[in-house]
Protein backbone atom coordinates (compact mmCIF):
# COMPACT_ATOMS: atom_id res chain seq x y z
CA UNK A 1 0.00 0.00 0.00
CA UNK A 2 2.80 2.43 0.88
CA UNK A 3 4.45 2.16 -2.49
CA UNK A 4 1.14 2.39 -4.36
CA UNK A 5 0.47 5.72 -2.62
CA UNK A 6 3.81 7.13 -3.68
CA UNK A 7 3.24 6.05 -7.27
CA UNK A 8 -0.32 7.36 -7.25
CA UNK A 9 0.78 10.78 -5.97
CA UNK A 10 3.44 10.95 -8.69
CA UNK A 11 0.98 9.95 -11.40
CA UNK A 12 -1.63 12.46 -10.19
CA UNK A 13 0.91 15.16 -10.96
CA UNK A 14 1.69 13.64 -14.35
CA UNK A 15 5.34 13.25 -13.35
CA UNK A 16 7.54 10.52 -14.71
CA UNK A 17 9.85 8.75 -12.34
CA UNK A 18 12.62 10.86 -13.82
CA UNK A 19 10.63 14.04 -13.06
CA UNK A 20 10.12 12.97 -9.46
CA UNK A 21 13.77 12.03 -9.05
CA UNK A 22 14.88 15.40 -10.44
CA UNK A 23 12.56 17.26 -8.05
CA UNK A 24 13.93 15.21 -5.17
CA UNK A 25 17.52 15.73 -6.38
CA UNK A 26 18.32 12.05 -6.60
CA UNK A 27 19.13 9.30 -9.06
CA UNK A 28 16.12 8.09 -11.07
CA UNK A 29 17.06 4.42 -10.63
CA UNK A 30 17.10 4.79 -6.85
CA UNK A 31 13.75 6.61 -6.91
CA UNK A 32 12.30 3.75 -8.96
CA UNK A 33 13.69 1.21 -6.48
CA UNK A 34 12.02 3.11 -3.61
CA UNK A 35 8.72 3.38 -5.47
CA UNK A 36 8.75 -0.32 -6.36
CA UNK A 37 9.57 -1.33 -2.78
CA UNK A 38 12.83 -2.98 -3.80
CA UNK A 39 14.83 -0.78 -1.42
CA UNK A 40 13.76 0.36 2.05
CA UNK A 41 13.07 4.08 2.21
CA UNK A 42 15.20 5.86 4.84
CA UNK A 43 13.44 8.11 7.38
CA UNK A 44 14.96 11.32 6.00
CA UNK A 45 13.59 10.49 2.56
CA UNK A 46 10.01 10.20 3.90
CA UNK A 47 10.32 13.87 4.85
CA UNK A 48 11.49 14.79 1.35
CA UNK A 49 8.63 12.78 -0.18
CA UNK A 50 6.02 14.42 2.03
CA UNK A 51 7.29 17.87 1.07
CA UNK A 52 7.52 17.07 -2.64
CA UNK A 53 3.98 15.68 -2.71
CA UNK A 54 2.60 18.21 -0.19
CA UNK A 55 1.17 15.54 2.07
CA UNK A 56 1.83 14.03 5.48
CA UNK A 57 4.13 11.15 6.23
CA UNK A 58 1.14 9.49 7.91
CA UNK A 59 -0.67 9.56 4.55
CA UNK A 60 2.36 8.15 2.72
CA UNK A 61 2.61 5.33 5.27
CA UNK A 62 -1.09 4.50 5.07
CA UNK A 63 -1.82 5.57 8.66
CA UNK A 64 -4.50 7.99 7.47
CA UNK A 65 -6.57 8.43 4.34
CA UNK A 66 -6.41 12.22 4.64
CA UNK A 67 -3.70 13.54 2.31
CA UNK A 68 -3.55 17.05 3.80
CA UNK A 69 -0.12 17.89 5.18
CA UNK A 70 0.30 18.20 8.92
CA UNK A 71 0.41 21.75 10.23
CA UNK A 72 2.23 22.09 13.56
CA UNK A 73 0.61 24.29 16.20
CA UNK A 74 1.61 27.94 15.99
CA UNK A 75 4.01 29.27 18.60
CA UNK A 76 6.00 26.06 19.11
C-alpha positions in Angstrom: 0.0 0.0 0.0 2.8 2.4 0.9 4.4 2.2 -2.5 1.1 2.4 -4.4 0.5 5.7 -2.6 3.8 7.1 -3.7 3.2 6.1 -7.3 -0.3 7.4 -7.2 0.8 10.8 -6.0 3.4 11.0 -8.7 1.0 9.9 -11.4 -1.6 12.5 -10.2 0.9 15.2 -11.0 1.7 13.6 -14.4 5.3 13.2 -13.3 7.5 10.5 -14.7 9.8 8.8 -12.3 12.6 10.9 -13.8 10.6 14.0 -13.1 10.1 13.0 -9.5 13.8 12.0 -9.0 14.9 15.4 -10.4 12.6 17.3 -8.1 13.9 15.2 -5.2 17.5 15.7 -6.4 18.3 12.1 -6.6 19.1 9.3 -9.1 16.1 8.1 -11.1 17.1 4.4 -10.6 17.1 4.8 -6.9 13.7 6.6 -6.9 12.3 3.7 -9.0 13.7 1.2 -6.5 12.0 3.1 -3.6 8.7 3.4 -5.5 8.7 -0.3 -6.4 9.6 -1.3 -2.8 12.8 -3.0 -3.8 14.8 -0.8 -1.4 13.8 0.4 2.1 13.1 4.1 2.2 15.2 5.9 4.8 13.4 8.1 7.4 15.0 11.3 6.0 13.6 10.5 2.6 10.0 10.2 3.9 10.3 13.9 4.8 11.5 14.8 1.3 8.6 12.8 -0.2 6.0 14.4 2.0 7.3 17.9 1.1 7.5 17.1 -2.6 4.0 15.7 -2.7 2.6 18.2 -0.2 1.2 15.5 2.1 1.8 14.0 5.5 4.1 11.2 6.2 1.1 9.5 7.9 -0.7 9.6 4.6 2.4 8.1 2.7 2.6 5.3 5.3 -1.1 4.5 5.1 -1.8 5.6 8.7 -4.5 8.0 7.5 -6.6 8.4 4.3 -6.4 12.2 4.6 -3.7 13.5 2.3 -3.6 17.0 3.8 -0.1 17.9 5.2 0.3 18.2 8.9 0.4 21.8 10.2 2.2 22.1 13.6 0.6 24.3 16.2 1.6 27.9 16.0 4.0 29.3 18.6 6.0 26.1 19.1 
